[in-house]
Amino acid sequence: MVQTGIPQVEEFLIEIQKSWEQVIKTIKEAQKKMKKQFDKKRWNPQGLKIRDNVWLENKNIHLN
């Protein structure tokens, strides 16, 4: 915190800091809500997990 020696300025800076903390909190909450909505539309019918081994059909894979 910046020390100015002027009480009104210091109070103003404290209020700005509180506002920024509220903004950050609100943004994080919004991100969580957006992720929750996005994840509702995701579909994993095979129940695949990270690091599962799978077979790929190569008919659409073109290698040099």
PDB file with SEQRES, HELIX, SHEET and CRYST1 records, atoms N, CA, C and O in Angstrom:
SEQRES   1 A   64  MET VAL GLN THR GLY ILE PRO GLN VAL GLU GLU PHE LEU          
SEQRES   2 A   64  ILE GLU ILE GLN LYS SER TRP GLU GLN VAL ILE LYS THR          
SEQRES   3 A   64  ILE LYS GLU ALA GLN LYS LYS MET LYS LYS GLN PHE ASP          
SEQRES   4 A   64  LYS LYS ARG TRP ASN PRO GLN GLY LEU LYS ILE ARG ASP          
SEQRES   5 A   64  ASN VAL TRP LEU GLU ASN LYS ASN ILE HIS LEU ASN              
HELIX    1 AA1 PRO A    7  LYS A   41  1                                  35    
HELIX    2 AA2 ASN A   58  ASN A   60  5                                   3    
CRYST1    1.000    1.000    1.000  90.00  90.00  90.00 P 1           1          
ATOM      1  N   MET A   1       0.838  -1.179   0.000  1.00  0.00           N  
ATOM      2  CA  MET A   1       0.000   0.000   0.000  1.00  0.00           C  
ATOM      3  C   MET A   1       0.885   1.245   0.000  1.00  0.00           C  
ATOM      4  O   MET A   1       1.915   1.295   0.673  1.00  0.00           O  
ATOM      5  N   VAL A   2       0.473   2.215  -0.745  1.00  0.00           N  
ATOM      6  CA  VAL A   2       1.216   3.465  -0.844  1.00  0.00           C  
ATOM      7  C   VAL A   2       0.849   4.363   0.334  1.00  0.00           C  
ATOM      8  O   VAL A   2      -0.327   4.557   0.642  1.00  0.00           O  
ATOM      9  N   GLN A   3       1.861   4.898   0.975  1.00  0.00           N  
ATOM     10  CA  GLN A   3       1.635   5.832   2.079  1.00  0.00           C  
ATOM     11  C   GLN A   3       1.791   7.255   1.538  1.00  0.00           C  
ATOM     12  O   GLN A   3       2.878   7.654   1.121  1.00  0.00           O  
ATOM     13  N   THR A   4       0.700   8.008   1.550  1.00  0.00           N  
ATOM     14  CA  THR A   4       0.756   9.369   1.018  1.00  0.00           C  
ATOM     15  C   THR A   4       0.749  10.418   2.113  1.00  0.00           C  
ATOM     16  O   THR A   4       1.191  11.547   1.896  1.00  0.00           O  
ATOM     17  N   GLY A   5       0.253  10.058   3.283  1.00  0.00           N  
ATOM     18  CA  GLY A   5       0.130  11.033   4.356  1.00  0.00           C  
ATOM     19  C   GLY A   5      -1.147  11.850   4.240  1.00  0.00           C  
ATOM     20  O   GLY A   5      -1.420  12.711   5.077  1.00  0.00           O  
ATOM     21  N   ILE A   6      -1.928  11.578   3.202  1.00  0.00           N  
ATOM     22  CA  ILE A   6      -3.201  12.275   3.011  1.00  0.00           C  
ATOM     23  C   ILE A   6      -4.312  11.247   3.239  1.00  0.00           C  
ATOM     24  O   ILE A   6      -4.488  10.344   2.421  1.00  0.00           O  
ATOM     25  N   PRO A   7      -5.052  11.371   4.325  1.00  0.00           N  
ATOM     26  CA  PRO A   7      -6.054  10.354   4.672  1.00  0.00           C  
ATOM     27  C   PRO A   7      -7.093  10.098   3.576  1.00  0.00           C  
ATOM     28  O   PRO A   7      -7.474   8.950   3.347  1.00  0.00           O  
ATOM     29  N   GLN A   8      -7.551  11.148   2.901  1.00  0.00           N  
ATOM     30  CA  GLN A   8      -8.564  10.952   1.861  1.00  0.00           C  
ATOM     31  C   GLN A   8      -8.014  10.121   0.705  1.00  0.00           C  
ATOM     32  O   GLN A   8      -8.720   9.274   0.157  1.00  0.00           O  
ATOM     33  N   VAL A   9      -6.780  10.355   0.339  1.00  0.00           N  
ATOM     34  CA  VAL A   9      -6.159   9.610  -0.754  1.00  0.00           C  
ATOM     35  C   VAL A   9      -5.973   8.150  -0.342  1.00  0.00           C  
ATOM     36  O   VAL A   9      -6.240   7.240  -1.126  1.00  0.00           O  
ATOM     37  N   GLU A  10      -5.519   7.935   0.875  1.00  0.00           N  
ATOM     38  CA  GLU A  10      -5.314   6.568   1.347  1.00  0.00           C  
ATOM     39  C   GLU A  10      -6.632   5.812   1.425  1.00  0.00           C  
ATOM     40  O   GLU A  10      -6.680   4.632   1.078  1.00  0.00           O  
ATOM     41  N   GLU A  11      -7.706   6.464   1.871  1.00  0.00           N  
ATOM     42  CA  GLU A  11      -9.025   5.826   1.900  1.00  0.00           C  
ATOM     43  C   GLU A  11      -9.476   5.477   0.480  1.00  0.00           C  
ATOM     44  O   GLU A  11     -10.021   4.402   0.231  1.00  0.00           O  
ATOM     45  N   PHE A  12      -9.235   6.415  -0.445  1.00  0.00           N  
ATOM     46  CA  PHE A  12      -9.590   6.181  -1.845  1.00  0.00           C  
ATOM     47  C   PHE A  12      -8.830   4.981  -2.400  1.00  0.00           C  
ATOM     48  O   PHE A  12      -9.414   4.150  -3.095  1.00  0.00           O  
ATOM     49  N   LEU A  13      -7.539   4.881  -2.104  1.00  0.00           N  
ATOM     50  CA  LEU A  13      -6.732   3.759  -2.578  1.00  0.00           C  
ATOM     51  C   LEU A  13      -7.207   2.441  -1.974  1.00  0.00           C  
ATOM     52  O   LEU A  13      -7.214   1.412  -2.649  1.00  0.00           O  
ATOM     53  N   ILE A  14      -7.601   2.474  -0.715  1.00  0.00           N  
ATOM     54  CA  ILE A  14      -8.131   1.264  -0.072  1.00  0.00           C  
ATOM     55  C   ILE A  14      -9.417   0.831  -0.766  1.00  0.00           C  
ATOM     56  O   ILE A  14      -9.620  -0.360  -1.004  1.00  0.00           O  
ATOM     57  N   GLU A  15     -10.283   1.778  -1.089  1.00  0.00           N  
ATOM     58  CA  GLU A  15     -11.535   1.448  -1.788  1.00  0.00           C  
ATOM     59  C   GLU A  15     -11.258   0.888  -3.183  1.00  0.00           C  
ATOM     60  O   GLU A  15     -11.928  -0.044  -3.627  1.00  0.00           O  
ATOM     61  N   ILE A  16     -10.275   1.457  -3.866  1.00  0.00           N  
ATOM     62  CA  ILE A  16      -9.912   0.933  -5.191  1.00  0.00           C  
ATOM     63  C   ILE A  16      -9.410  -0.495  -5.065  1.00  0.00           C  
ATOM     64  O   ILE A  16      -9.769  -1.348  -5.877  1.00  0.00           O  
ATOM     65  N   GLN A  17      -8.585  -0.770  -4.063  1.00  0.00           N  
ATOM     66  CA  GLN A  17      -8.064  -2.121  -3.846  1.00  0.00           C  
ATOM     67  C   GLN A  17      -9.212  -3.100  -3.578  1.00  0.00           C  
ATOM     68  O   GLN A  17      -9.225  -4.208  -4.114  1.00  0.00           O  
ATOM     69  N   LYS A  18     -10.170  -2.686  -2.750  1.00  0.00           N  
ATOM     70  CA  LYS A  18     -11.333  -3.531  -2.461  1.00  0.00           C  
ATOM     71  C   LYS A  18     -12.130  -3.796  -3.743  1.00  0.00           C  
ATOM     72  O   LYS A  18     -12.603  -4.909  -3.975  1.00  0.00           O  
ATOM     73  N   SER A  19     -12.269  -2.761  -4.563  1.00  0.00           N  
ATOM     74  CA  SER A  19     -13.001  -2.910  -5.823  1.00  0.00           C  
ATOM     75  C   SER A  19     -12.307  -3.911  -6.729  1.00  0.00           C  
ATOM     76  O   SER A  19     -12.969  -4.759  -7.327  1.00  0.00           O  
ATOM     77  N   TRP A  20     -10.986  -3.829  -6.844  1.00  0.00           N  
ATOM     78  CA  TRP A  20     -10.237  -4.769  -7.677  1.00  0.00           C  
ATOM     79  C   TRP A  20     -10.385  -6.198  -7.170  1.00  0.00           C  
ATOM     80  O   TRP A  20     -10.544  -7.129  -7.960  1.00  0.00           O  
ATOM     81  N   GLU A  21     -10.333  -6.368  -5.858  1.00  0.00           N  
ATOM     82  CA  GLU A  21     -10.503  -7.710  -5.287  1.00  0.00           C  
ATOM     83  C   GLU A  21     -11.886  -8.261  -5.621  1.00  0.00           C  
ATOM     84  O   GLU A  21     -12.027  -9.446  -5.922  1.00  0.00           O  
ATOM     85  N   GLN A  22     -12.913  -7.397  -5.568  1.00  0.00           N  
ATOM     86  CA  GLN A  22     -14.270  -7.829  -5.915  1.00  0.00           C  
ATOM     87  C   GLN A  22     -14.363  -8.173  -7.401  1.00  0.00           C  
ATOM     88  O   GLN A  22     -15.016  -9.147  -7.776  1.00  0.00           O  
ATOM     89  N   VAL A  23     -13.713  -7.375  -8.243  1.00  0.00           N  
ATOM     90  CA  VAL A  23     -13.716  -7.651  -9.681  1.00  0.00           C  
ATOM     91  C   VAL A  23     -13.077  -9.011  -9.957  1.00  0.00           C  
ATOM     92  O   VAL A  23     -13.621  -9.805 -10.724  1.00  0.00           O  
ATOM     93  N   ILE A  24     -11.944  -9.280  -9.345  1.00  0.00           N  
ATOM     94  CA  ILE A  24     -11.257 -10.557  -9.553  1.00  0.00           C  
ATOM     95  C   ILE A  24     -12.132 -11.713  -9.088  1.00  0.00           C  
ATOM     96  O   ILE A  24     -12.226 -12.736  -9.766  1.00  0.00           O  
ATOM     97  N   LYS A  25     -12.767 -11.554  -7.942  1.00  0.00           N  
ATOM     98  CA  LYS A  25     -13.656 -12.598  -7.415  1.00  0.00           C  
ATOM     99  C   LYS A  25     -14.822 -12.843  -8.382  1.00  0.00           C  
ATOM    100  O   LYS A  25     -15.170 -13.989  -8.664  1.00  0.00           O  
ATOM    101  N   THR A  26     -15.415 -11.763  -8.881  1.00  0.00           N  
ATOM    102  CA  THR A  26     -16.549 -11.879  -9.799  1.00  0.00           C  
ATOM    103  C   THR A  26     -16.138 -12.548 -11.104  1.00  0.00           C  
ATOM    104  O   THR A  26     -16.881 -13.376 -11.631  1.00  0.00           O  
ATOM    105  N   ILE A  27     -14.972 -12.204 -11.629  1.00  0.00           N  
ATOM    106  CA  ILE A  27     -14.490 -12.819 -12.867  1.00  0.00           C  
ATOM    107  C   ILE A  27     -14.266 -14.314 -12.665  1.00  0.00           C  
ATOM    108  O   ILE A  27     -14.632 -15.111 -13.529  1.00  0.00           O  
ATOM    109  N   LYS A  28     -13.672 -14.707 -11.543  1.00  0.00           N  
ATOM    110  CA  LYS A  28     -13.451 -16.129 -11.278  1.00  0.00           C  
ATOM    111  C   LYS A  28     -14.768 -16.882 -11.171  1.00  0.00           C  
ATOM    112  O   LYS A  28     -14.880 -18.000 -11.672  1.00  0.00           O  
ATOM    113  N   GLU A  29     -15.763 -16.290 -10.527  1.00  0.00           N  
ATOM    114  CA  GLU A  29     -17.078 -16.918 -10.432  1.00  0.00           C  
ATOM    115  C   GLU A  29     -17.707 -17.073 -11.817  1.00  0.00           C  
ATOM    116  O   GLU A  29     -18.296 -18.109 -12.125  1.00  0.00           O  
ATOM    117  N   ALA A  30     -17.579 -16.039 -12.647  1.00  0.00           N  
ATOM    118  CA  ALA A  30     -18.127 -16.096 -14.004  1.00  0.00           C  
ATOM    119  C   ALA A  30     -17.430 -17.183 -14.815  1.00  0.00           C  
ATOM    120  O   ALA A  30     -18.083 -17.897 -15.576  1.00  0.00           O  
ATOM    121  N   GLN A  31     -16.112 -17.318 -14.662  1.00  0.00           N  
ATOM    122  CA  GLN A  31     -15.380 -18.366 -15.372  1.00  0.00           C  
ATOM    123  C   GLN A  31     -15.861 -19.746 -14.953  1.00  0.00           C  
ATOM    124  O   GLN A  31     -16.018 -20.631 -15.793  1.00  0.00           O  
ATOM    125  N   LYS A  32     -16.095 -19.935 -13.654  1.00  0.00           N  
ATOM    126  CA  LYS A  32     -16.599 -21.224 -13.170  1.00  0.00           C  
ATOM    127  C   LYS A  32     -17.966 -21.532 -13.763  1.00  0.00           C  
ATOM    128  O   LYS A  32     -18.230 -22.663 -14.170  1.00  0.00           O  
ATOM    129  N   LYS A  33     -18.839 -20.522 -13.813  1.00  0.00           N  
ATOM    130  CA  LYS A  33     -20.179 -20.719 -14.374  1.00  0.00           C  
ATOM    131  C   LYS A  33     -20.108 -21.042 -15.864  1.00  0.00           C  
ATOM    132  O   LYS A  33     -20.829 -21.916 -16.346  1.00  0.00           O  
ATOM    133  N   MET A  34     -19.238 -20.339 -16.595  1.00  0.00           N  
ATOM    134  CA  MET A  34     -19.102 -20.598 -18.027  1.00  0.00           C  
ATOM    135  C   MET A  34     -18.564 -22.003 -18.266  1.00  0.00           C  
ATOM    136  O   MET A  34     -19.017 -22.684 -19.187  1.00  0.00           O  
ATOM    137  N   LYS A  35     -17.607 -22.450 -17.456  1.00  0.00           N  
ATOM    138  CA  LYS A  35     -17.064 -23.790 -17.598  1.00  0.00           C  
ATOM    139  C   LYS A  35     -18.146 -24.832 -17.326  1.00  0.00           C  
ATOM    140  O   LYS A  35     -18.247 -25.834 -18.034  1.00  0.00           O  
ATOM    141  N   LYS A  36     -18.949 -24.589 -16.298  1.00  0.00           N  
ATOM    142  CA  LYS A  36     -20.018 -25.523 -15.962  1.00  0.00           C  
ATOM    143  C   LYS A  36     -21.004 -25.647 -17.128  1.00  0.00           C  
ATOM    144  O   LYS A  36     -21.417 -26.754 -17.475  1.00  0.00           O  
ATOM    145  N   GLN A  37     -21.381 -24.516 -17.733  1.00  0.00           N  
ATOM    146  CA  GLN A  37     -22.295 -24.550 -18.874  1.00  0.00           C  
ATOM    147  C   GLN A  37     -21.651 -25.240 -20.075  1.00  0.00           C  
ATOM    148  O   GLN A  37     -22.311 -26.018 -20.763  1.00  0.00           O  
ATOM    149  N   PHE A  38     -20.390 -24.969 -20.332  1.00  0.00           N  
ATOM    150  CA  PHE A  38     -19.696 -25.602 -21.448  1.00  0.00           C  
ATOM    151  C   PHE A  38     -19.618 -27.106 -21.246  1.00  0.00           C  
ATOM    152  O   PHE A  38     -19.853 -27.877 -22.176  1.00  0.00           O  
ATOM    153  N   ASP A  39     -19.289 -27.522 -20.030  1.00  0.00           N  
ATOM    154  CA  ASP A  39     -19.130 -28.944 -19.748  1.00  0.00           C  
ATOM    155  C   ASP A  39     -20.442 -29.708 -19.854  1.00  0.00           C  
ATOM    156  O   ASP A  39     -20.427 -30.922 -20.056  1.00  0.00           O  
ATOM    157  N   LYS A  40     -21.571 -29.031 -19.722  1.00  0.00           N  
ATOM    158  CA  LYS A  40     -22.867 -29.702 -19.875  1.00  0.00           C  
ATOM    159  C   LYS A  40     -23.040 -30.246 -21.295  1.00  0.00           C  
ATOM    160  O   LYS A  40     -23.700 -31.263 -21.507  1.00  0.00           O  
ATOM    161  N   LYS A  41     -22.432 -29.550 -22.266  1.00  0.00           N  
ATOM    162  CA  LYS A  41     -22.596 -29.935 -23.668  1.00  0.00           C  
ATOM    163  C   LYS A  41     -21.538 -30.935 -24.132  1.00  0.00           C  
ATOM    164  O   LYS A  41     -21.637 -31.483 -25.229  1.00  0.00           O  
ATOM    165  N   ARG A  42     -20.530 -31.169 -23.300  1.00  0.00           N  
ATOM    166  CA  ARG A  42     -19.494 -32.140 -23.658  1.00  0.00           C  
ATOM    167  C   ARG A  42     -20.047 -33.535 -23.478  1.00  0.00           C  
ATOM    168  O   ARG A  42     -20.834 -33.790 -22.566  1.00  0.00           O  
ATOM    169  N   TRP A  43     -19.635 -34.435 -24.348  1.00  0.00           N  
ATOM    170  CA  TRP A  43     -20.162 -35.784 -24.313  1.00  0.00           C  
ATOM    171  C   TRP A  43     -19.023 -36.755 -24.507  1.00  0.00           C  
ATOM    172  O   TRP A  43     -18.246 -36.614 -25.451  1.00  0.00           O  
ATOM    173  N   ASN A  44     -18.908 -37.730 -23.638  1.00  0.00           N  
ATOM    174  CA  ASN A  44     -17.861 -38.728 -23.707  1.00  0.00           C  
ATOM    175  C   ASN A  44     -18.519 -40.109 -23.621  1.00  0.00           C  
ATOM    176  O   ASN A  44     -18.511 -40.735 -22.562  1.00  0.00           O  
ATOM    177  N   PRO A  45     -19.093 -40.587 -24.747  1.00  0.00           N  
ATOM    178  CA  PRO A  45     -19.883 -41.824 -24.689  1.00  0.00           C  
ATOM    179  C   PRO A  45     -19.067 -43.058 -24.321  1.00  0.00           C  
ATOM    180  O   PRO A  45     -19.604 -43.992 -23.726  1.00  0.00           O  
ATOM    181  N   GLN A  46     -17.785 -43.079 -24.663  1.00  0.00           N  
ATOM    182  CA  GLN A  46     -16.972 -44.250 -24.357  1.00  0.00           C  
ATOM    183  C   GLN A  46     -16.381 -44.193 -22.958  1.00  0.00           C  
ATOM    184  O   GLN A  46     -15.770 -45.166 -22.516  1.00  0.00           O  
ATOM    185  N   GLY A  47     -16.538 -43.114 -22.267  1.00  0.00           N  
ATOM    186  CA  GLY A  47     -15.965 -42.983 -20.932  1.00  0.00           C  
ATOM    187  C   GLY A  47     -14.443 -42.903 -20.962  1.00  0.00           C  
ATOM    188  O   GLY A  47     -13.774 -43.387 -20.049  1.00  0.00           O  
ATOM    189  N   LEU A  48     -13.895 -42.291 -22.016  1.00  0.00           N  
ATOM    190  CA  LEU A  48     -12.450 -42.202 -22.151  1.00  0.00           C  
ATOM    191  C   LEU A  48     -11.864 -41.262 -21.111  1.00  0.00           C  
ATOM    192  O   LEU A  48     -12.475 -40.266 -20.727  1.00  0.00           O  
ATOM    193  N   LYS A  49     -10.673 -41.604 -20.671  1.00  0.00           N  
ATOM    194  CA  LYS A  49      -9.947 -40.771 -19.729  1.00  0.00           C  
ATOM    195  C   LYS A  49      -8.585 -40.437 -20.323  1.00  0.00           C  
ATOM    196  O   LYS A  49      -8.138 -41.084 -21.271  1.00  0.00           O  
ATOM    197  N   ILE A  50      -7.942 -39.449 -19.778  1.00  0.00           N  
ATOM    198  CA  ILE A  50      -6.602 -39.086 -20.230  1.00  0.00           C  
ATOM    199  C   ILE A  50      -5.691 -40.285 -20.024  1.00  0.00           C  
ATOM    200  O   ILE A  50      -5.773 -40.974 -19.008  1.00  0.00           O  
ATOM    201  N   ARG A  51      -4.823 -40.528 -20.996  1.00  0.00           N  
ATOM    202  CA  ARG A  51      -3.844 -41.615 -21.025  1.00  0.00           C  
ATOM    203  C   ARG A  51      -4.450 -42.978 -21.388  1.00  0.00           C  
ATOM    204  O   ARG A  51      -3.742 -43.984 -21.340  1.00  0.00           O  
ATOM    205  N   ASP A  52      -5.744 -43.039 -21.753  1.00  0.00           N  
ATOM    206  CA  ASP A  52      -6.309 -44.284 -22.253  1.00  0.00           C  
ATOM    207  C   ASP A  52      -5.733 -44.559 -23.638  1.00  0.00           C  
ATOM    208  O   ASP A  52      -5.511 -43.628 -24.413  1.00  0.00           O  
ATOM    209  N   ASN A  53      -5.494 -45.798 -23.947  1.00  0.00           N  
ATOM    210  CA  ASN A  53      -5.037 -46.194 -25.278  1.00  0.00           C  
ATOM    211  C   ASN A  53      -6.257 -46.460 -26.149  1.00  0.00           C  
ATOM    212  O   ASN A  53      -7.226 -47.080 -25.712  1.00  0.00           O  
ATOM    213  N   VAL A  54      -6.192 -45.979 -27.395  1.00  0.00           N  
ATOM    214  CA  VAL A  54      -7.304 -46.162 -28.323  1.00  0.00           C  
ATOM    215  C   VAL A  54      -6.756 -46.583 -29.682  1.00  0.00           C  
ATOM    216  O   VAL A  54      -5.601 -46.309 -30.008  1.00  0.00           O  
ATOM    217  N   TRP A  55      -7.594 -47.251 -30.470  1.00  0.00           N  
ATOM    218  CA  TRP A  55      -7.241 -47.597 -31.839  1.00  0.00           C  
ATOM    219  C   TRP A  55      -7.790 -46.508 -32.744  1.00  0.00           C  
ATOM    220  O   TRP A  55      -8.915 -46.042 -32.565  1.00  0.00           O  
ATOM    221  N   LEU A  56      -6.973 -46.103 -33.728  1.00  0.00           N  
ATOM    222  CA  LEU A  56      -7.412 -45.109 -34.694  1.00  0.00           C  
ATOM    223  C   LEU A  56      -7.580 -45.766 -36.051  1.00  0.00           C  
ATOM    224  O   LEU A  56      -6.768 -46.596 -36.460  1.00  0.00           O  
ATOM    225  N   GLU A  57      -8.634 -45.388 -36.737  1.00  0.00           N  
ATOM    226  CA  GLU A  57      -8.818 -45.830 -38.112  1.00  0.00           C  
ATOM    227  C   GLU A  57      -8.046 -44.842 -38.995  1.00  0.00           C  
ATOM    228  O   GLU A  57      -8.180 -43.629 -38.837  1.00  0.00           O  
ATOM    229  N   ASN A  58      -7.248 -45.360 -39.912  1.00  0.00           N  
ATOM    230  CA  ASN A  58      -6.370 -44.481 -40.673  1.00  0.00           C  
ATOM    231  C   ASN A  58      -6.952 -44.013 -41.998  1.00  0.00           C  
ATOM    232  O   ASN A  58      -6.206 -43.473 -42.815  1.00  0.00           O  
ATOM    233  N   LYS A  59      -8.211 -44.187 -42.248  1.00  0.00           N  
ATOM    234  CA  LYS A  59      -8.751 -43.806 -43.559  1.00  0.00           C  
ATOM    235  C   LYS A  59      -8.725 -42.293 -43.766  1.00  0.00           C  
ATOM    236  O   LYS A  59      -8.650 -41.848 -44.911  1.00  0.00           O  
ATOM    237  N   ASN A  60      -8.782 -41.495 -42.717  1.00  0.00           N  
ATOM    238  CA  ASN A  60      -8.737 -40.043 -42.854  1.00  0.00           C  
ATOM    239  C   ASN A  60      -7.404 -39.452 -42.408  1.00  0.00           C  
ATOM    240  O   ASN A  60      -7.275 -38.234 -42.284  1.00  0.00           O  
ATOM    241  N   ILE A  61      -6.423 -40.297 -42.169  1.00  0.00           N  
ATOM    242  CA  ILE A  61      -5.094 -39.832 -41.753  1.00  0.00           C  
ATOM    243  C   ILE A  61      -4.152 -40.005 -42.923  1.00  0.00           C  
ATOM    244  O   ILE A  61      -3.927 -41.123 -43.388  1.00  0.00           O  
ATOM    245  N   HIS A  62      -3.603 -38.909 -43.398  1.00  0.00           N  
ATOM    246  CA  HIS A  62      -2.705 -38.931 -44.557  1.00  0.00           C  
ATOM    247  C   HIS A  62      -1.300 -38.572 -44.094  1.00  0.00           C  
ATOM    248  O   HIS A  62      -1.061 -37.456 -43.634  1.00  0.00           O  
ATOM    249  N   LEU A  63      -0.390 -39.497 -44.213  1.00  0.00           N  
ATOM    250  CA  LEU A  63       0.997 -39.279 -43.818  1.00  0.00           C  
ATOM    251  C   LEU A  63       1.885 -39.228 -45.048  1.00  0.00           C  
ATOM    252  O   LEU A  63       1.583 -39.867 -46.056  1.00  0.00           O  
ATOM    253  N   ASN A  64       2.961 -38.489 -44.981  1.00  0.00           N  
ATOM    254  CA  ASN A  64       3.912 -38.418 -46.099  1.00  0.00           C  
ATOM    255  C   ASN A  64       4.785 -39.657 -46.135  1.00  0.00           C  
ATOM    256  O   ASN A  64       5.647 -39.780 -47.006  1.00  0.00           O  
TER     257      ASN A  64                                                      
END                                                                             
